Amino acid sequence: MNTDNLINQFRQFLIVERNASPHTVNQYVADLQQFNLFLSKEVISHFNAVTHSDIRLYLTELYNAGLSRVSASRKLSSLRTFYYYLEKESIVEHNPIEYVSMPKRDKKIPQFFYAEELERLFNVEDCSQPLGQRNQALIEILYATGIRVSELVQIKLTDIDYTLSTILVHGKGNKERYVPFGAYAQTAVKEYIEDGRKELISKSKEEIDQLFVNFRGTPLTDEGVRYILNDMMKRAALTSSIHPHKLRHTFATHLLNEGADMRSVQEMLGHESLSSTQIYTHVTKDYLQNIYKNAHPRA
């Protein structure tokens, strides 16, 4: 069986047995296709012919190409899962990744927005227009809840509970959780649903359950959200780069800096491990200065 067929079979394994999200499946497949190109260049015709040294060489090439340790670690994780599948199906006789250790991750402080940057973002939209109302609701929810973009685009109208001020979030691996959202986000969402969204979905012939739609009236995608956020950054004249996770980082940082307990933040973020939440225990420079001035006798 050729390599393309094996990758397609693995895709089905991820969907059916692992219940992986479309985003995760596409990421795994892209990693395998990249690895397959490496094998072709090295004249290695089958996954069964790959050795421990080949994996090491592949990792070296990734590093030489400027890939971060985090990205290299993710690609190696994709290969590890793939070879687990190949062994399970008795397609390979040995696992070349078995004794390859994961690259140690660089410890970087997550980037977040300061209050004045957020204000500029929140004030950039013309909320008298349908797309402006949608964008305002979108960014308010991202900051109010800290949810992932992949979770944002899955929100349905029926997932919102205004009485309890919560949103039912469909997370990784089909795990669900309730997250609270505050008054600003609720106001923006209500205005969008009652006005802008009605106008946008009138362009679609289908019945749309998703909260966020594009200008055609069809469900908004992950890529669509990234485009919207980058456009908002440009119009707000913010020079720092934006990644959708930056609002998630900001959500967690602000909560912890204001005294929220880590377990609660972990629950809201949908982290399985507390260690994933602990990266947000850094504090802003302003916060440190305030602590110092209030606590040090000679500040």
Order of alpha helices (4+ residues) and beta strands (2+ residues): alpha-alpha-alpha-alpha-alpha-alpha-alpha-beta-beta-beta-alpha-alpha-alpha-alpha-alpha-alpha-alpha
